[in-house]
Amino acid sequence: MNYSFTKIAVVGDNDTCLAFKAIGADTYAAGLDSANKVLKDAASKDYGMIFIAEELAVGVADMLQALKMRLYPAIVVVPSATGTGAGFATELLKKDIERAIGSDAVFGKQ
């Protein structure tokens, strides 16, 4: 598969998708019941990066871990417009930073 590093997809609720659509991203509106299928579909295409809304990411955490083991696409969990993810995006970002640099330099713990 030839990944296009400039192609971005967003999986999220309608409000989250609308915000990213304004900057030209391909968007996939999903709910809790369809997030797994929609994310799997988006990950099978040639995106360089996929953003997923936090409240959906909580329900597909196992799939996210499997996708993060692949080189592409890069998966980024973002806080959603509803703000119902309870810090899941921040926690995943913290783990990714620790894995990349070997310490918690951003959040202040080593």
ChimeraX attribute file (.defattr): number of C-alpha atoms within 10 A of each C-alpha:
attribute: neighborCount
match mode: 1-to-1
recipient: residues
	/A:1	6
	/A:2	8
	/A:3	13
	/A:4	14
	/A:5	13
	/A:6	10
	/A:7	16
	/A:8	21
	/A:9	26
	/A:10	28
	/A:11	27
	/A:12	31
	/A:13	23
	/A:14	15
	/A:15	13
	/A:16	22
	/A:17	24
	/A:18	16
	/A:19	14
	/A:20	18
	/A:21	15
	/A:22	9
	/A:23	9
	/A:24	11
	/A:25	19
	/A:26	17
	/A:27	23
	/A:28	22
	/A:29	16
	/A:30	21
	/A:31	15
	/A:32	14
	/A:33	10
	/A:34	11
	/A:35	24
	/A:36	19
	/A:37	12
	/A:38	16
	/A:39	25
	/A:40	14
	/A:41	11
	/A:42	20
	/A:43	19
	/A:44	10
	/A:45	15
	/A:46	18
	/A:47	21
	/A:48	19
	/A:49	22
	/A:50	22
	/A:51	24
	/A:52	29
	/A:53	27
	/A:54	27
	/A:55	26
	/A:56	25
	/A:57	26
	/A:58	20
	/A:59	14
	/A:60	16
	/A:61	14
	/A:62	11
	/A:63	13
	/A:64	20
	/A:65	12
	/A:66	9
	/A:67	17
	/A:68	14
	/A:69	10
	/A:70	10
	/A:71	9
	/A:72	17
	/A:73	25
	/A:74	17
	/A:75	21
	/A:76	20
	/A:77	24
	/A:78	25
	/A:79	22
	/A:80	20
	/A:81	16
	/A:82	12
	/A:83	12
	/A:84	14
	/A:85	17
	/A:86	12
	/A:87	14
	/A:88	19
	/A:89	20
	/A:90	16
	/A:91	11
	/A:92	18
	/A:93	15
	/A:94	17
	/A:95	13
	/A:96	15
	/A:97	15
	/A:98	17
	/A:99	11
	/A:100	10
	/A:101	9
	/A:102	11
	/A:103	15
	/A:104	16
	/A:105	12
	/A:106	11
	/A:107	11
	/A:108	7
	/A:109	8
	/A:110	9
